[in-house]
Amino acid sequence: MDGRLFYGKDYRHVINRLWHTQRDLHIVLHAVSQLEAFEQIPIDLGGNPQLLVFKFRLVPFEITQLIRTLNVRHGAENQTSHRTLNLSAQLLEVTSRFEDVSNRLRLEQDHRKQLEDRLCRNQRLESVGRFADAMAHFFNNYLTVIQGHLEVAQMTQDGSGSSVLPTATLKELVLATQRAAGVTSQFVSFNRREYLQPSPLHLGQIIDGQAAMLQKAIGEQIAFEISHNPELPCVMADQAALEQILFNLLLHARESMPTGGRLTIQTRQMYIPDEAAARQMHAEAKPGDHIAMTISDTGKGLTPAELAGLFDSAKLSSSPEGGADIALILVQGLVRMQGGWIEARSVLEVGTEFSIYLPVATGTAPANATPEKKLLMTNAEEESSTILIVDDEDSVRQVMEYVLTSQGHKVLTAADANEAWAIWREKAAVIKLALIDVKLPGGVSGFDLEKALAAEDPTLPVIFTCGYSPTSLPNAKELKAGENFLPKPFGMVELLNIVGKALLQPARL
């Protein structure tokens, strides 16, 4: 561009418009000596490297050489730009691949961590299960002793009319012992994923029947209110499981109200019309008629983190914040196994509310859900026999011996299989029945001892006892409660009935 064309005009505006149209345009401005302050032209135009300014007019030869030089420079710049673009594209592709590999590695690490957490959780639950079995064995032995002595005290009182404890107190103690045995049994059943056997039950009757014991369990400082409709239909549930659910939830409420408060149990009927309504209500909800049992307290409440982790078994051994309660996990499992679900709501410093939803039963509940146990009528003189008792717990042997001898039987006792075998070798001719605990010390089980006795006398009836869950025993399929199996804890009536049946039945071949 000849600078003389811009004499008296604004060259800056024209050149900036050209660059606005094409940014990489090279502009050569020559013959600018006549323009005022021509030295300021590059500075006024921003020092753009695309601009060349010459004071004097260029001749055609100079212009040709300049054009050739600029073309070569432009081509080199284009090649460099293309090379840079290619390198950037390759770098972007490598970066994308690296991100994909990194994401896959992160997903694999997360998956491996989840598997490790699940394994640790299963190992913890397995340890809890083994501990539960062991504790059930000890508890059932002790409950057998307590229940046996209480029932003996009841019979003594019925015969003489005098006792240290009133009749009502003895009955309440026996009932509490039986309920404690039910709790132990349900905990072991839940641990081994054994399915319960639901039947039609009146939920209101079960709540009323538990009220006195529950009031004593939570303490006098807590006001206990029950509000339910007696006309509600039956629920399909297991009675022992319902009693355990009530007991665990009320104990949880008691812990949240250390200085006292109010605890309320309410029941109501509800209907879920379809799957959509069920999904909207709860992930585990099902359409149909249900009975809702709500247990609410006025305790300290739960934080959102505690409420979120309330039923999470992975947080059993974590910090108190957000930690789970094994009793509540047990409650959730028992509710699920009966076709229901549980919801928890809580407001800090206001209270907590648990709602249990159970399906309505299609049948009707029996008139008496817990019939009174009666002793079978037998002739003591004709039935008196020598009985061998083998149990490693001294107190269990003593209470069984006391009960059986009180009915005229002669009892021989042994603490393990070796001692029992020595007694058998000496008294085999007079022993008519053997009561053997399955779990015996010394490496010889009750089943092993029974096989040895059967080899000596195939006609000898044998009754097995055990405080463990039957499913943990190797010969569980051969055990039939009331016939050849007496699960602990048992009372005097159960003991005398099964012994009487065994002595009366024809000798086995």
Phi, psi and omega in degrees: 000130179278124184293340181293340178294338185261010181298122181078008180236170180269094180291332183299318182296318182294314182295319179295325177295322178296314179293327177297326179284319182219108188293325185267020180287130175271129181240126176247117181249119183232168182060053182256012185295334181277349178279144181290137178050049182297339179294337182273357185301309179300324182289319180296330181268015171084015178061038182289129179293348178278003184246132173237130182239126178241138183290315184259168182285135179275146176271164182303324180297317180294321180295319180298315180296322181293319180296317180299316180298318181291325177296317178297316179298318180297318178297319178296320179295321179296317178299318178297320180295315179298318179296320179295320178296318179297316179297321179295320179296317179296318178297320179296320179294317178296319179297319179297317178297318179298319179296320178298314179297318180297319178296318179296318178297320180294319177296319178295321178295317178298317180296318179295321178295320177297319178295319179295318178297319179295320178297315178298321179295316179296322178294321178295316180295324178294320177295319177298322179296314178297320178296320180297318179298315181296316180294323178299321179300311181293314181299317182293325175297313181293321179294327176299315180296313182296312182296321179297313181294322179296318180291325175297318178297322177297315180294321178297319180293320179297328182277324186256339180082002179229146179197158178293322181253146177295158181301317181298322179294318179297316179297320180293322178294318177297317180296319178296322178296317179295322178291321176298321177296322177295321177299314179300316180296317181292324179296316179293321179297317178295319180299322182265012178055033176284137180281138178283173179241083182294151177213162179298127182222147173275108183297322179297321179294322179293319179296314179296322180293333180268350191304312184297314180293322180293322177299318178291327181290323183272343177097157183286342182286352180249124177285130187246120182236139178235129179222107179213157181272117181293346182269006181294146177291169181287154172258157177264103186202171176260129187297313181298322178294318178298317179297321179291321177300312178301311184298314182294318180292323179289325175294322176298319178295321179298319180294332180277353179233065184296335180257009179108169181165205181230133179238131186232135173244124180231149176230149178202160177260143179218156182231130177252114190289321186208181182295321181299315178294324179295315180296324179292329182280311183197150182296332183257004182289152180229148178295154177125186179275137180221157171250127179257128175246118183249128178242114184236148178228168179249041184275200185286347178077182184233146173286162176304323179293319178294320180293321181293327182258018187296323183247018184269109181294341180290344183255020181297322184254015181272189182291164181300330180288118181077010183282154181265160179247122184297330178294323179286326175296321176297318178299313180300317179296318179294321179294315180298320183293347178253017175081016180245191177211165184232141176236148178230134175228146182204146174232127183301133180066012177242313178151179182230146181226126174250133178240123178255129180244122181235144181291146177287137181283150178275336180261197179241151181284149176295154182300323180229106186290335181233081183295150180290134180280133182238147179279132179293144181284119178224162176265109185300321183292320180285332185268350183301127184212168174268125186239135177261124178249126180237110181206139183279352180262118183301315184293327177293316178299320183295315182290323176295319179297318181297315181296315184289320179292332178293341177261011175095359180280154171259133188239134172246134185238149178216148182267342179208179184293322181296316179293321179295320180294323178295319177295319180298317181299331182268325188241020185303326185293333185255346182285124183251348183201145177236128173253112190236129173285136183294317182267110181237149177286164175095003177085000178245118183278171176296327177295320178297318179295320180297321178296320179294319178293321180296327177294329179278318183215094181296343182273354184287120175285141181232133175245126179266144172235155179193144176261357177273169174293135181303328182289346177274358183264143183294332182251037186298328183292336182272354182267129178233113181301134181089348179246293178237013182220130179236092183291140176275148358278147178230157179261179182296322181297313179298319181297311182292325180293314183289327177292317179299318178297316183295323181285334182273337186289154179298150181297138178284153180263000000 
